[in-house]
């Protein structure tokens, strides 16, 4: 195979990857998962998202530092391998790939649920299939077209979230027509700020971590980013402040406007409910359309991330070489189609599970994001031992305190989640992890046997 047919092009800029990170993390976890998180923790969900945002900040700072100091890295697997060795990098690669494939499957189901708002007579699996086809076509175009599409899709949802925040503040403090401004009364009513106690807060952390997951896609764009040493730290700084703001403020408004114990009883997104309260004709339809675009944006980023992981695996000879083959537009077409095929498995699950598919997939994905963040954090610790000189370039100022704080918090959340999450979700996730570990052992032994012979 010709080498030039296996080389990605560096066509993405800072604004592209910043919007990709936002596109990957502001999707179904915010617009649909918000109901589940509020049901688990009540108004204290605000605290859960604040804790998650701080952890995310520390993890992404470490990732940015490693990216700056390893300019030849193509994805964050290269960063992990240089610090922790082959197995952690292999494990991370495949759980990350699994995360995105399951995530875009979950997002496709949620997109279908929102489409049913207008097309109630069409089954979820059929609408999900149409959505997955649209996202696949976008990814099969050139990387530049994909990046521009993602940029504008992400910009639309960010603009709407800002409008939502302004409208929500108006509804909170201004009485008009048949609407009475509730102020902050809903935060302490209906069982108080912590109606489910500490256990509810811990349980909600799985949804919180899932919701923030996707930001680390910045680490997958290294091979297609111009000047990653400068662009990645800038994108990390800009992305984190926006993500925390776009989660904390909307959740604060939702639990202040709507009693927390009524949020999950409504089939539509809390965002649609709030826009209905404004009283603008057709506001619910407009919001539904925007949420749909937001989920398409998240799926777009997810298919990109999963296909690039598969592509680099093929380039390194870990999977069949066909997945390293690029189209004339320098797009890994077979990797994209393979990930789309896996995505359709999630669509098939929705044939049996229907709208519950998202909730089933979300639990396993929360575990995966926890492990991904832990591996990145441990790699950051080890990378400083290997490259202790931080006199030049971007570096984490409060190392190692921030990294250790993130690790201790993530392990505490993991322990709490194990005891508060469905045993079925935990068992399935553990089974997947054991299978990935087993494939590594088998592959390693096979390679050693081939070398000896």
Secondary structure by P-SEA (a helix, b strand, c coil): cccccccccccccaaaaaaaaaaaccccccccaaaaaaaacccaaaaaaaaaaaaaaaaaaaaaaaaaaccccccaaaaaaaccccaaaaaaaaaaaaaaaaaaaaaaaaaaaaaaaccccccaaaaaaaaaaaaaaaaaccaaaaaaaaaaaaaaaaaaaaaaaaaaaaaacccccccccccccccccccccccccaaaaaaaaaaaaaaaccccccccccccccccccaaaaaaaaaaaaaaaacaaaaaaaaaaccccccccccccaaaaaaaaacccaaaaaaaaaaaaaaaaaaaaaaaaaaaaaaaaaaacccccccccccccccaaaaaaaaaaaaaaaaaaaaccccaaaaaaaaaaaaaaaaaaaaaaaaaaaaaaacccccccccccccaaaaaaaaaaaaaaaaaaaacccaaaaaaaaaaaaaaaaaaaaaaaaaaaaaac
